[in-house]
Amino acid sequence: MKNTTKKILQILPMTLIALVASTNLHAQAKLGIYGTVGTEKTEINGEGWSTAGTFGLYYGLAHLGPIAVAADARGDLSGNINSGLFGPRIALTLPAFPLKPYFEVLGGFSSYSTVSGGAKSTTSGNYRWVGGIDTTILPRLDWRIADYSYSGGGITEGNVTRHPQSLTTGLVIRF
């Protein structure tokens, strides 16, 4: 019993140092800048899936063990709709697990056309739920394997509410 306690007391400081070092390594990358390409479905004017892209940045606010809390600002662009959104981001980073899932709730505005092929002349408030998965491919470079967003607020066209959604992939540079 005494030998077991002695071994635990010897290992405990090294384990704590390793955990603190691991936490600090994750905390160093506070800023992430990203760009993605993919597709978006707005259903505005009967439009189906079209080419889309997203660009933005997030800034880390806190690390609570494996959970990272950040603020995200992004622009979503497609032929049918442009959106500017901002809100909280929660990511899960587990040591020795290469995938980092994240979830966001973003609010802002969307600009779109109510006439097929027309200029984006209508702007309204909007919010989106976003979820995705990143994985590190180089020390400060992540591949955003998938970024899916769904517009909960939707866009009203006549008496029908459309809920745009997008699916993109891209890169994240962390600083």
C-alpha positions in Angstrom: 0.0 0.0 0.0 2.8 2.4 0.9 4.7 1.7 -2.4 1.5 2.3 -4.4 1.0 5.7 -2.6 4.6 6.6 -3.1 4.4 5.8 -6.9 1.2 7.8 -7.3 2.8 10.8 -5.5 5.8 10.5 -7.9 3.7 10.4 -11.0 1.2 13.0 -10.0 3.4 16.1 -10.4 4.6 14.9 -13.9 1.0 14.3 -14.9 -0.1 17.8 -13.8 2.8 19.4 -15.6 1.9 17.5 -18.8 -1.8 18.6 -18.5 -0.9 22.2 -18.0 1.6 22.2 -20.9 -1.0 20.6 -23.1 -3.6 23.2 -22.1 -1.2 26.0 -22.8 -0.3 24.6 -26.2 -3.9 24.7 -27.2 -4.4 28.2 -25.7 -1.6 29.7 -27.8 -3.7 29.6 -31.0 -6.3 32.2 -30.2 -7.0 33.5 -33.7 -8.2 31.4 -36.6 -8.8 32.8 -40.1 -10.7 30.5 -42.5 -12.0 30.2 -46.1 -14.2 27.5 -47.5 -15.9 26.6 -50.8 -18.8 24.4 -51.4 -22.5 24.7 -52.1 -25.6 26.5 -50.7 -29.3 25.8 -51.2 -31.5 28.9 -50.6 -34.7 27.8 -52.5 -35.2 31.5 -53.3 -37.0 31.8 -56.6 -36.9 28.0 -56.9 -33.1 27.9 -56.9 -31.4 24.6 -56.0 -27.9 24.1 -54.8 -25.4 26.7 -56.1 -21.7 27.4 -55.6 -20.9 29.1 -52.3 -18.0 30.2 -50.1 -17.5 31.3 -46.6 -14.7 33.4 -45.1 -14.2 34.6 -41.5 -12.3 34.5 -38.3 -12.7 33.4 -34.8 -11.0 34.6 -31.7 -10.5 32.3 -28.7 -12.0 33.7 -25.4 -11.5 30.8 -23.0 -10.3 27.2 -22.7 -12.2 25.0 -20.2 -10.2 21.8 -20.4 -10.9 20.3 -23.8 -13.7 22.9 -24.6 -12.7 26.1 -26.4 -15.0 29.1 -26.4 -14.6 31.7 -29.1 -16.3 34.5 -31.0 -16.8 33.9 -34.7 -17.5 36.5 -37.5 -18.2 35.2 -41.0 -19.4 36.1 -44.4 -21.4 33.6 -46.5 -21.5 34.3 -50.2 -23.3 32.6 -53.0 -25.1 33.6 -56.2 -28.4 33.7 -54.4 -27.6 35.2 -51.0 -24.9 37.0 -49.1 -24.9 36.9 -45.2 -22.8 38.6 -42.5 -23.0 36.7 -39.2 -21.5 36.9 -35.7 -21.8 34.8 -32.6 -20.3 32.3 -30.1 -18.4 29.2 -31.1 -17.8 26.1 -29.0 -15.1 23.6 -30.1 -14.0 20.3 -28.6 -10.3 19.4 -28.7 -9.2 16.1 -27.3 -5.5 15.2 -27.0 -4.6 12.2 -29.3 -7.9 12.6 -31.2 -7.4 14.2 -34.6 -11.0 15.5 -35.2 -12.2 18.8 -33.6 -16.0 19.2 -33.8 -17.5 22.7 -33.3 -20.9 24.3 -33.0 -21.9 27.9 -33.5 -25.1 30.0 -33.2 -24.7 33.1 -35.4 -26.9 36.1 -36.0 -26.7 39.0 -38.5 -28.2 39.8 -41.8 -28.8 38.3 -45.2 -29.1 40.1 -48.5 -30.9 38.4 -51.4 -33.0 39.0 -54.5 -36.7 38.3 -54.7 -36.4 38.3 -58.5 -34.7 35.4 -60.3 -31.3 36.6 -61.5 -31.9 40.1 -60.1 -29.7 42.2 -57.9 -29.6 41.5 -54.2 -32.1 44.1 -53.1 -33.7 42.7 -50.0 -31.9 42.6 -46.6 -33.3 41.0 -43.5 -32.1 39.8 -40.1 -31.2 36.2 -39.9 -29.6 33.6 -37.7 -27.8 30.3 -38.5 -26.8 27.2 -36.6 -23.4 26.0 -37.8 -21.6 22.7 -37.1 -18.5 21.2 -38.5 -15.3 19.3 -38.0 -11.7 20.5 -38.3 -8.5 18.4 -38.3 -4.9 19.6 -38.0 -2.8 18.9 -41.1 0.2 21.1 -40.2 1.1 22.7 -36.9 -0.9 25.9 -37.5 -3.1 24.8 -40.4 -6.4 22.9 -40.2 -8.5 21.3 -42.8 -12.1 22.2 -42.3 -13.5 18.9 -43.4 -17.1 20.0 -43.3 -18.9 23.2 -42.3 -22.7 22.9 -42.4 -25.0 25.8 -41.7 -28.8 26.0 -41.5 -30.8 29.2 -41.4 -33.2 28.9 -38.6 -34.7 32.3 -39.1 -35.2 31.7 -42.8 -36.2 34.1 -45.5 -39.8 34.9 -46.3 -40.7 34.8 -50.0 -44.4 35.6 -50.4 -46.1 33.6 -47.7 -43.4 30.9 -47.7 -40.4 30.8 -45.4 -37.2 29.3 -46.9 -34.4 28.0 -44.8 -31.0 28.3 -46.6 -28.4 25.8 -45.8 -24.8 25.3 -46.9 -22.1 22.7 -46.9 -18.5 23.7 -47.5 -14.9 22.6 -46.9 -11.7 24.6 -46.7 -8.7 25.7 -44.6 -8.1 27.4 -41.3 -4.9 29.2 -40.4 -4.4 29.5 -36.6 -2.2 32.1 -35.0 
